[in-house]
Amino acid sequence: MMDITKIINERLIKLDLQARTKDEAIEELADLLEKDGALSSKEEFIKDVYAREEEGQTGLENHVAIPHGKSAAVLKTSLTIGRTKHPLEWETLDGKPVHVVILFAVRLVDRNTTHMKLLVQVASMLADEEVLERLMHEPDPARIMELFASRESVS
C-alpha cells in the first residue's frame, strides 16, 4: 500500500474554496499544487486535467469529485483536497452537486502503478460514510490529514 501521507500535506488541503464552478475549483487547487512546488507549469497541468475529464466523468456520488491529471508538468505526484460551500455543477453518478474535490497530480513516470494504487486507495476511503462525513464537515486540515493517514494503516 502506498503511503498517502507522502503525497499530501496540510498546504494541499483547502477547506474554504472560493470556487463557484468546476473550472474555478480546478484552478484553485492547481494553485495550491504550484505553490507547493509540485508543478512546473500550472497551465499545462490544467490542460491535462481537462483532457482526462473528456475521457469520462470524475464526479462520484455523495458530493465528491476526483479529477486527475497525468502530466509532464507534474514534478512530484501529489493529492490536493478542496471543499466549497457553493454547490459545484459536475457530472456525477448521482446527479448531485459537488462540494469536495480531490485533485490528483501524477507524474508521467508514476502513471501506471502509483496512479492506480492511489485511485483505488482513495476510492475505498470514499466508500466509508465516516470519511465522507468528515470530508464534508471537518474544519481542521490537520484532522483531514490524520483521516487519510489512519485509514491507510487499516488497509
N, CA and C atoms as an extended XYZ file, in Angstrom:
465
Properties=species:S:1:pos:R:3:atomname:S:1:resname:S:1:resid:I:1 pbc="F F F"
N         0.845       -1.187        0.000 N   MET     1
C         0.000        0.000        0.000 CA  MET     1
C         0.885        1.244        0.000 C   MET     1
N         0.496        2.202       -0.774 N   MET     2
C         1.332        3.395       -0.858 CA  MET     2
C         1.064        4.317        0.323 C   MET     2
N         2.098        4.975        0.782 N   ASP     3
C         1.942        5.900        1.905 CA  ASP     3
C         1.362        7.211        1.380 C   ASP     3
N         0.074        7.373        1.582 N   ILE     4
C        -0.631        8.527        1.027 CA  ILE     4
C        -0.146        9.839        1.639 C   ILE     4
N         0.397        9.758        2.872 N   THR     5
C         0.843       10.993        3.523 CA  THR     5
C         2.112       11.557        2.882 C   THR     5
N         2.751       10.768        1.998 N   LYS     6
C         3.921       11.309        1.301 CA  LYS     6
C         3.502       12.240        0.161 C   LYS     6
N         2.244       12.168       -0.238 N   ILE     7
C         1.817       12.956       -1.391 CA  ILE     7
C         0.795       14.028       -1.036 C   ILE     7
N         0.473       14.126        0.254 N   ILE     8
C        -0.455       15.173        0.661 CA  ILE     8
C         0.084       15.808        1.934 C   ILE     8
N        -0.125       17.106        2.090 N   ASN     9
C         0.250       17.787        3.322 CA  ASN     9
C        -0.800       18.856        3.582 C   ASN     9
N        -0.718       19.494        4.726 N   GLU    10
C        -1.759       20.465        5.092 CA  GLU    10
C        -1.831       21.640        4.119 C   GLU    10
N        -0.721       21.946        3.463 N   ARG    11
C        -0.735       23.064        2.493 CA  ARG    11
C        -1.571       22.724        1.259 C   ARG    11
N        -1.821       21.420        1.085 N   LEU    12
C        -2.596       20.981       -0.081 CA  LEU    12
C        -4.060       20.699        0.268 C   LEU    12
N        -4.471       21.154        1.446 N   ILE    13
C        -5.864       20.980        1.857 CA  ILE    13
C        -6.470       22.361        2.085 C   ILE    13
N        -7.504       22.673        1.333 N   LYS    14
C        -8.149       23.986        1.457 CA  LYS    14
C        -9.642       23.765        1.661 C   LYS    14
N       -10.105       24.062        2.880 N   LEU    15
C       -11.474       23.724        3.240 CA  LEU    15
C       -12.440       24.882        3.052 C   LEU    15
N       -11.943       25.947        2.424 N   ASP    16
C       -12.815       27.111        2.173 CA  ASP    16
C       -12.593       27.636        0.761 C   ASP    16
N       -12.668       26.724       -0.198 N   LEU    17
C       -12.508       27.135       -1.594 CA  LEU    17
C       -13.522       28.236       -1.915 C   LEU    17
N       -13.077       29.199       -2.702 N   GLN    18
C       -13.977       30.273       -3.142 CA  GLN    18
C       -14.741       29.858       -4.400 C   GLN    18
N       -14.287       28.784       -5.011 N   ALA    19
C       -14.820       28.346       -6.309 CA  ALA    19
C       -16.338       28.232       -6.325 C   ALA    19
N       -16.905       28.696       -7.441 N   ARG    20
C       -18.351       28.531       -7.680 CA  ARG    20
C       -18.606       27.659       -8.903 C   ARG    20
N       -17.517       27.281       -9.600 N   THR    21
C       -17.650       26.417      -10.770 CA  THR    21
C       -16.560       25.351      -10.724 C   THR    21
N       -16.758       24.320      -11.532 N   LYS    22
C       -15.768       23.259      -11.656 CA  LYS    22
C       -14.426       23.846      -12.093 C   LYS    22
N       -14.447       24.738      -13.085 N   ASP    23
C       -13.207       25.344      -13.591 CA  ASP    23
C       -12.467       26.094      -12.491 C   ASP    23
N       -13.222       26.866      -11.714 N   GLU    24
C       -12.593       27.644      -10.637 CA  GLU    24
C       -11.994       26.712       -9.579 C   GLU    24
N       -12.677       25.611       -9.297 N   ALA    25
C       -12.176       24.665       -8.291 CA  ALA    25
C       -10.858       24.045       -8.756 C   ALA    25
N       -10.816       23.621      -10.007 N   ILE    26
C        -9.595       23.004      -10.541 CA  ILE    26
C        -8.451       24.024      -10.532 C   ILE    26
N        -8.751       25.245      -10.926 N   GLU    27
C        -7.757       26.326      -10.933 CA  GLU    27
C        -7.223       26.593       -9.519 C   GLU    27
N        -8.136       26.688       -8.557 N   GLU    28
C        -7.747       26.992       -7.181 CA  GLU    28
C        -6.880       25.882       -6.576 C   GLU    28
N        -7.231       24.635       -6.861 N   LEU    29
C        -6.436       23.518       -6.343 CA  LEU    29
C        -5.091       23.424       -7.065 C   LEU    29
N        -5.080       23.735       -8.358 N   ALA    30
C        -3.813       23.741       -9.097 CA  ALA    30
C        -2.883       24.823       -8.538 C   ALA    30
N        -3.461       25.937       -8.078 N   ASP    31
C        -2.658       26.980       -7.421 CA  ASP    31
C        -1.926       26.416       -6.207 C   ASP    31
N        -2.628       25.622       -5.418 N   LEU    32
C        -2.006       25.025       -4.223 CA  LEU    32
C        -0.846       24.121       -4.627 C   LEU    32
N        -1.068       23.323       -5.667 N   LEU    33
C        -0.014       22.418       -6.147 CA  LEU    33
C         1.196       23.208       -6.622 C   LEU    33
N         0.922       24.298       -7.335 N   GLU    34
C         2.011       25.125       -7.854 CA  GLU    34
C         2.804       25.744       -6.700 C   GLU    34
N         2.093       26.293       -5.725 N   LYS    35
C         2.766       26.906       -4.558 CA  LYS    35
C         3.584       25.888       -3.782 C   LYS    35
N         3.131       24.633       -3.793 N   ASP    36
C         3.819       23.586       -3.039 CA  ASP    36
C         4.982       22.983       -3.823 C   ASP    36
N         5.214       23.492       -5.040 N   GLY    37
C         6.353       23.005       -5.828 CA  GLY    37
C         6.093       21.700       -6.564 C   GLY    37
N         4.813       21.339       -6.709 N   ALA    38
C         4.507       20.060       -7.355 CA  ALA    38
C         4.407       20.169       -8.880 C   ALA    38
N         4.290       21.401       -9.384 N   LEU    39
C         4.087       21.585      -10.830 CA  LEU    39
C         5.162       22.470      -11.449 C   LEU    39
N         5.541       22.147      -12.679 N   SER    40
C         6.447       23.038      -13.410 CA  SER    40
C         5.633       24.045      -14.221 C   SER    40
N         4.415       23.658      -14.612 N   SER    41
C         3.548       24.562      -15.363 CA  SER    41
C         2.102       24.291      -14.985 C   SER    41
N         1.496       25.246      -14.315 N   LYS    42
C         0.103       25.086      -13.906 CA  LYS    42
C        -0.801       24.969      -15.136 C   LYS    42
N        -0.527       25.785      -16.131 N   GLU    43
C        -1.379       25.806      -17.333 CA  GLU    43
C        -1.364       24.440      -18.031 C   GLU    43
N        -0.158       23.893      -18.177 N   GLU    44
C        -0.044       22.597      -18.853 CA  GLU    44
C        -0.747       21.505      -18.041 C   GLU    44
N        -0.581       21.561      -16.732 N   PHE    45
C        -1.229       20.573      -15.869 CA  PHE    45
C        -2.756       20.648      -16.020 C   PHE    45
N        -3.307       21.856      -15.964 N   ILE    46
C        -4.756       22.034      -16.067 CA  ILE    46
C        -5.265       21.505      -17.419 C   ILE    46
N        -4.486       21.750      -18.461 N   LYS    47
C        -4.851       21.254      -19.788 CA  LYS    47
C        -4.954       19.716      -19.757 C   LYS    47
N        -4.010       19.077      -19.067 N   ASP    48
C        -4.024       17.610      -18.971 CA  ASP    48
C        -5.188       17.109      -18.107 C   ASP    48
N        -5.560       17.885      -17.096 N   VAL    49
C        -6.718       17.518      -16.277 CA  VAL    49
C        -7.974       17.523      -17.157 C   VAL    49
N        -8.099       18.550      -17.996 N   TYR    50
C        -9.275       18.624      -18.872 CA  TYR    50
C        -9.271       17.539      -19.941 C   TYR    50
N        -8.100       17.169      -20.408 N   ALA    51
C        -8.011       16.081      -21.383 CA  ALA    51
C        -8.566       14.810      -20.739 C   ALA    51
N        -8.238       14.601      -19.473 N   ARG    52
C        -8.743       13.420      -18.744 CA  ARG    52
C       -10.250       13.532      -18.509 C   ARG    52
N       -10.737       14.723      -18.217 N   GLU    53
C       -12.171       14.922      -17.988 CA  GLU    53
C       -12.973       14.504      -19.214 C   GLU    53
N       -12.398       14.713      -20.392 N   GLU    54
C       -13.118       14.363      -21.618 CA  GLU    54
C       -13.260       12.854      -21.803 C   GLU    54
N       -12.384       12.094      -21.133 N   GLU    55
C       -12.434       10.633      -21.282 CA  GLU    55
C       -13.561       10.014      -20.464 C   GLU    55
N       -14.063       10.718      -19.477 N   GLY    56
C       -15.122       10.140      -18.641 CA  GLY    56
C       -15.282       10.943      -17.375 C   GLY    56
N       -16.464       10.843      -16.787 N   GLN    57
C       -16.747       11.700      -15.634 CA  GLN    57
C       -15.902       11.353      -14.418 C   GLN    57
N       -15.564       12.385      -13.657 N   THR    58
C       -14.784       12.196      -12.439 CA  THR    58
C       -15.613       12.540      -11.204 C   THR    58
N       -16.872       12.900      -11.429 N   GLY    59
C       -17.771       13.124      -10.298 CA  GLY    59
C       -18.274       11.781       -9.801 C   GLY    59
N       -18.137       11.543       -8.509 N   LEU    60
C       -18.601       10.288       -7.932 CA  LEU    60
C       -20.006       10.513       -7.379 C   LEU    60
N       -20.282        9.943       -6.216 N   GLU    61
C       -21.545       10.191       -5.525 CA  GLU    61
C       -21.232       10.983       -4.272 C   GLU    61
N       -22.283       11.337       -3.535 N   ASN    62
C       -22.097       11.971       -2.227 CA  ASN    62
C       -21.287       13.264       -2.268 C   ASN    62
N       -21.470       14.051       -3.319 N   HIS    63
C       -20.871       15.390       -3.407 CA  HIS    63
C       -19.361       15.408       -3.558 C   HIS    63
N       -18.775       14.325       -4.079 N   VAL    64
C       -17.320       14.253       -4.229 CA  VAL    64
C       -16.936       14.071       -5.701 C   VAL    64
N       -15.869       14.759       -6.103 N   ALA    65
C       -15.298       14.548       -7.442 CA  ALA    65
C       -13.804       14.289       -7.301 C   ALA    65
N       -13.265       13.453       -8.195 N   ILE    66
C       -11.831       13.160       -8.153 CA  ILE    66
C       -11.180       13.395       -9.523 C   ILE    66
N       -11.087       14.652       -9.939 N   PRO    67
C       -10.396       14.924      -11.199 CA  PRO    67
C        -8.922       14.554      -11.080 C   PRO    67
N        -8.296       14.202      -12.199 N   HIS    68
C        -6.871       13.897      -12.121 CA  HIS    68
C        -6.161       14.229      -13.414 C   HIS    68
N        -4.905       14.600      -13.244 N   GLY    69
C        -4.070       14.903      -14.394 CA  GLY    69
C        -2.775       14.120      -14.322 C   GLY    69
N        -2.542       13.302      -15.351 N   LYS    70
C        -1.223       12.672      -15.507 CA  LYS    70
C        -0.512       13.592      -16.470 C   LYS    70
N         0.598       14.179      -16.028 N   SER    71
C         1.146       15.272      -16.818 CA  SER    71
C         2.653       15.396      -16.685 C   SER    71
N         3.285       15.791      -17.788 N   ALA    72
C         4.720       16.074      -17.767 CA  ALA    72
C         4.993       17.305      -16.901 C   ALA    72
N         3.953       18.081      -16.622 N   ALA    73
C         4.119       19.290      -15.806 CA  ALA    73
C         4.133       18.982      -14.311 C   ALA    73
N         3.906       17.720      -13.956 N   VAL    74
C         3.919       17.348      -12.532 CA  VAL    74
C         5.332       16.944      -12.125 C   VAL    74
N         5.870       17.644      -11.141 N   LEU    75
C         7.224       17.359      -10.649 CA  LEU    75
C         7.196       16.313       -9.540 C   LEU    75
N         6.151       16.337       -8.727 N   LYS    76
C         6.007       15.280       -7.717 CA  LYS    76
C         4.538       14.909       -7.588 C   LYS    76
N         4.292       13.617       -7.648 N   THR    77
C         2.931       13.120       -7.546 CA  THR    77
C         2.334       13.598       -6.226 C   THR    77
N         1.168       14.225       -6.317 N   SER    78
C         0.547       14.851       -5.153 CA  SER    78
C        -0.966       14.737       -5.219 C   SER    78
N        -1.557       14.988       -4.081 N   LEU    79
C        -3.003       14.942       -3.941 CA  LEU    79
C        -3.405       16.222       -3.231 C   LEU    79
N        -4.407       16.918       -3.743 N   THR    80
C        -4.875       18.117       -3.068 CA  THR    80
C        -6.380       18.004       -2.862 C   THR    80
N        -6.835       18.502       -1.726 N   ILE    81
C        -8.248       18.371       -1.368 CA  ILE    81
C        -8.842       19.752       -1.139 C   ILE    81
N        -9.978       20.000       -1.768 N   GLY    82
C       -10.652       21.273       -1.567 CA  GLY    82
C       -12.111       21.048       -1.230 C   GLY    82
N       -12.657       21.982       -0.448 N   ARG    83
C       -14.080       21.907       -0.112 CA  ARG    83
C       -14.685       23.289       -0.283 C   ARG    83
N       -15.877       23.333       -0.827 N   THR    84
C       -16.543       24.609       -1.030 CA  THR    84
C       -17.979       24.551       -0.521 C   THR    84
N       -18.447       25.668       -0.023 N   LYS    85
C       -19.844       25.752        0.408 CA  LYS    85
C       -20.755       25.814       -0.809 C   LYS    85
N       -20.218       26.362       -1.903 N   HIS    86
C       -21.029       26.532       -3.110 CA  HIS    86
C       -21.187       25.194       -3.823 C   HIS    86
N       -22.407       24.818       -4.172 N   PRO    87
C       -22.581       23.572       -4.923 CA  PRO    87
C       -21.992       23.723       -6.322 C   PRO    87
N       -21.069       22.844       -6.672 N   LEU    88
C       -20.433       22.919       -7.987 CA  LEU    88
C       -21.151       21.982       -8.949 C   LEU    88
N       -21.468       22.495      -10.107 N   GLU    89
C       -22.054       21.624      -11.135 CA  GLU    89
C       -20.950       20.742      -11.688 C   GLU    89
N       -21.197       19.443      -11.688 N   TRP    90
C       -20.185       18.478      -12.124 CA  TRP    90
C       -20.951       17.271      -12.614 C   TRP    90
N       -20.415       16.529      -13.542 N   GLU    91
C       -21.109       15.311      -13.976 CA  GLU    91
C       -20.855       14.257      -12.911 C   GLU    91
N       -21.885       13.932      -12.118 N   THR    92
C       -21.711       12.967      -11.032 CA  THR    92
C       -22.600       11.747      -11.254 C   THR    92
N       -22.266       10.663      -10.542 N   LEU    93
C       -23.019        9.420      -10.688 CA  LEU    93
C       -24.438        9.551      -10.154 C   LEU    93
N       -24.616       10.399       -9.124 N   ASP    94
C       -25.954       10.517       -8.532 CA  ASP    94
C       -26.647       11.833       -8.897 C   ASP    94
N       -26.014       12.615       -9.798 N   GLY    95
C       -26.635       13.852      -10.245 CA  GLY    95
C       -26.598       14.984       -9.227 C   GLY    95
N       -25.941       14.751       -8.082 N   LYS    96
C       -25.875       15.790       -7.050 CA  LYS    96
C       -24.666       16.692       -7.289 C   LYS    96
N       -24.765       17.954       -6.835 N   PRO    97
C       -23.615       18.848       -6.996 CA  PRO    97
C       -22.436       18.407       -6.119 C   PRO    97
N       -21.270       18.922       -6.444 N   VAL    98
C       -20.040       18.551       -5.742 CA  VAL    98
C       -19.646       19.623       -4.724 C   VAL    98
N       -19.194       19.173       -3.553 N   HIS    99
C       -18.667       20.091       -2.536 CA  HIS    99
C       -17.216       19.779       -2.170 C   HIS    99
N       -16.800       18.538       -2.399 N   VAL   100
C       -15.422       18.135       -2.081 CA  VAL   100
C       -14.743       17.685       -3.373 C   VAL   100
N       -13.586       18.307       -3.655 N   VAL   101
C       -12.838       17.966       -4.858 CA  VAL   101
C       -11.473       17.440       -4.439 C   VAL   101
N       -11.154       16.239       -4.873 N   ILE   102
C        -9.848       15.642       -4.588 CA  ILE   102
C        -9.122       15.558       -5.922 C   ILE   102
N        -8.123       16.410       -6.081 N   LEU   103
C        -7.409       16.501       -7.363 CA  LEU   103
C        -6.083       15.754       -7.282 C   LEU   103
N        -5.905       14.798       -8.188 N   PHE   104
C        -4.659       14.037       -8.266 CA  PHE   104
C        -3.742       14.686       -9.299 C   PHE   104
N        -2.495       14.870       -8.921 N   ALA   105
C        -1.484       15.315       -9.885 CA  ALA   105
C        -0.444       14.196       -9.944 C   ALA   105
N        -0.322       13.563      -11.115 N   VAL   106
C         0.516       12.364      -11.217 CA  VAL   106
C         1.625       12.552      -12.249 C   VAL   106
N         2.846       12.282      -11.831 N   ARG   107
C         3.973       12.345      -12.777 CA  ARG   107
C         3.794       11.257      -13.827 C   ARG   107
N         4.237       11.535      -15.030 N   LEU   108
C         4.088       10.537      -16.098 CA  LEU   108
C         4.757        9.226      -15.726 C   LEU   108
N         5.901        9.307      -15.051 N   VAL   109
C         6.629        8.083      -14.712 CA  VAL   109
C         5.827        7.234      -13.709 C   VAL   109
N         4.923        7.881      -12.955 N   ASP   110
C         4.129        7.143      -11.961 CA  ASP   110
C         2.787        6.690      -12.518 C   ASP   110
N         2.516        7.025      -13.779 N   ARG   111
C         1.114        6.990      -14.204 CA  ARG   111
C         0.448        5.623      -14.157 C   ARG   111
N         1.203        4.553      -14.363 N   ASN   112
C         0.503        3.275      -14.393 CA  ASN   112
C         0.356        2.630      -13.031 C   ASN   112
N         1.413        2.660      -12.258 N   THR   113
C         1.363        1.962      -10.985 CA  THR   113
C         0.793        2.846       -9.878 C   THR   113
N         1.523        3.899       -9.568 N   THR   114
C         1.135        4.775       -8.465 CA  THR   114
C        -0.278        5.302       -8.644 C   THR   114
N        -0.561        5.744       -9.847 N   HIS   115
C        -1.839        6.381      -10.118 CA  HIS   115
C        -2.998        5.446       -9.790 C   HIS   115
N        -2.900        4.217      -10.243 N   MET   116
C        -3.975        3.269       -9.989 CA  MET   116
C        -4.097        2.942       -8.506 C   MET   116
N        -2.949        2.767       -7.854 N   LYS   117
C        -2.979        2.455       -6.418 CA  LYS   117
C        -3.651        3.587       -5.648 C   LYS   117
N        -3.298        4.821       -6.027 N   LEU   118
C        -3.875        5.991       -5.370 CA  LEU   118
C        -5.380        6.049       -5.540 C   LEU   118
N        -5.809        5.856       -6.780 N   LEU   119
C        -7.246        5.926       -7.062 CA  LEU   119
C        -8.005        4.869       -6.272 C   LEU   119
N        -7.459        3.666       -6.253 N   VAL   120
C        -8.108        2.577       -5.539 CA  VAL   120
C        -8.172        2.897       -4.045 C   VAL   120
N        -7.060        3.398       -3.524 N   GLN   121
C        -6.997        3.716       -2.102 CA  GLN   121
C        -7.997        4.813       -1.725 C   GLN   121
N        -8.021        5.874       -2.505 N   VAL   122
C        -8.925        6.977       -2.205 CA  VAL   122
C       -10.374        6.536       -2.409 C   VAL   122
N       -10.627        5.801       -3.475 N   ALA   123
C       -11.989        5.332       -3.744 CA  ALA   123
C       -12.493        4.459       -2.600 C   ALA   123
N       -11.626        3.604       -2.071 N   SER   124
C       -12.079        2.743       -0.975 CA  SER   124
C       -12.361        3.582        0.273 C   SER   124
N       -11.595        4.637        0.479 N   MET   125
C       -11.870        5.533        1.612 CA  MET   125
C       -13.209        6.234        1.435 C   MET   125
N       -13.508        6.609        0.190 N   LEU   126
C       -14.733        7.359       -0.070 CA  LEU   126
C       -15.978        6.481        0.027 C   LEU   126
N       -15.776        5.185        0.141 N   ALA   127
C       -16.916        4.285        0.324 CA  ALA   127
C       -17.318        4.256        1.801 C   ALA   127
N       -16.525        4.888        2.647 N   ASP   128
C       -16.762        4.879        4.084 CA  ASP   128
C       -17.550        6.131        4.487 C   ASP   128
N       -18.714        5.898        5.070 N   GLU   129
C       -19.599        7.023        5.443 CA  GLU   129
C       -18.907        8.011        6.381 C   GLU   129
N       -18.123        7.483        7.314 N   GLU   130
C       -17.466        8.341        8.289 CA  GLU   130
C       -16.460        9.271        7.604 C   GLU   130
N       -15.727        8.720        6.652 N   VAL   131
C       -14.759        9.522        5.905 CA  VAL   131
C       -15.485       10.630        5.146 C   VAL   131
N       -16.573       10.272        4.479 N   LEU   132
C       -17.348       11.261        3.721 CA  LEU   132
C       -17.847       12.376        4.624 C   LEU   132
N       -18.366       11.976        5.764 N   GLU   133
C       -18.898       12.932        6.727 CA  GLU   133
C       -17.806       13.922        7.161 C   GLU   133
N       -16.641       13.378        7.469 N   ARG   134
C       -15.531       14.231        7.922 CA  ARG   134
C       -15.057       15.147        6.790 C   ARG   134
N       -14.986       14.607        5.568 N   LEU   135
C       -14.560       15.433        4.439 CA  LEU   135
C       -15.516       16.609        4.234 C   LEU   135
N       -16.789       16.373        4.483 N   MET   136
C       -17.793       17.420        4.280 CA  MET   136
C       -17.786       18.466        5.391 C   MET   136
N       -17.396       18.063        6.619 N   HIS   137
C       -17.616       18.967        7.751 CA  HIS   137
C       -16.398       19.313        8.603 C   HIS   137
N       -15.338       18.521        8.541 N   GLU   138
C       -14.169       18.757        9.413 CA  GLU   138
C       -13.526       20.108        9.094 C   GLU   138
N       -13.402       21.006       10.093 N   PRO   139
C       -12.841       22.329        9.821 CA  PRO   139
C       -11.303       22.392        9.812 C   PRO   139
N       -10.647       21.355       10.333 N   ASP   140
C        -9.200       21.423       10.528 CA  ASP   140
C        -8.440       20.548        9.518 C   ASP   140
N        -7.613       21.179        8.655 N   PRO   141
C        -6.844       20.410        7.669 CA  PRO   141
C        -5.997       19.302        8.296 C   PRO   141
N        -5.468       19.549        9.492 N   ALA   142
C        -4.630       18.543       10.155 CA  ALA   142
C        -5.438       17.283       10.431 C   ALA   142
N        -6.720       17.456       10.758 N   ARG   143
C        -7.575       16.300       11.044 CA  ARG   143
C        -7.899       15.536        9.761 C   ARG   143
N        -7.992       16.266        8.656 N   ILE   144
C        -8.225       15.604        7.357 CA  ILE   144
C        -6.988       14.757        7.019 C   ILE   144
N        -5.810       15.325        7.278 N   MET   145
C        -4.565       14.570        7.066 CA  MET   145
C        -4.574       13.287        7.898 C   MET   145
N        -4.949       13.434        9.182 N   GLU   146
C        -4.985       12.276       10.085 CA  GLU   146
C        -5.934       11.213        9.561 C   GLU   146
N        -7.048       11.672        9.018 N   LEU   147
C        -8.061       10.765        8.468 CA  LEU   147
C        -7.424        9.880        7.393 C   LEU   147
N        -6.687       10.512        6.483 N   PHE   148
C        -6.042        9.757        5.409 CA  PHE   148
C        -4.954        8.844        5.963 C   PHE   148
N        -4.179        9.346        6.902 N   ALA   149
C        -3.090        8.561        7.474 CA  ALA   149
C        -3.635        7.347        8.234 C   ALA   149
N        -4.705        7.558        8.997 N   SER   150
C        -5.224        6.460        9.828 CA  SER   150
C        -5.903        5.406        8.965 C   SER   150
N        -6.583        5.812        7.903 N   ARG   151
C        -7.257        4.847        7.036 CA  ARG   151
C        -6.245        3.936        6.416 C   ARG   151
N        -5.088        4.532        6.136 N   GLU   152
C        -4.124        3.779        5.403 CA  GLU   152
C        -3.568        2.620        6.213 C   GLU   152
N        -3.374        2.861        7.503 N   SER   153
C        -2.801        1.802        8.312 CA  SER   153
C        -3.776        0.622        8.431 C   SER   153
N        -5.071        0.908        8.257 N   VAL   154
C        -6.073       -0.148        8.328 CA  VAL   154
C        -5.992       -1.063        7.110 C   VAL   154
N        -5.744       -0.456        5.937 N   SER   155
C        -5.839       -1.265        4.706 CA  SER   155
C        -4.650       -2.176        4.513 C   SER   155
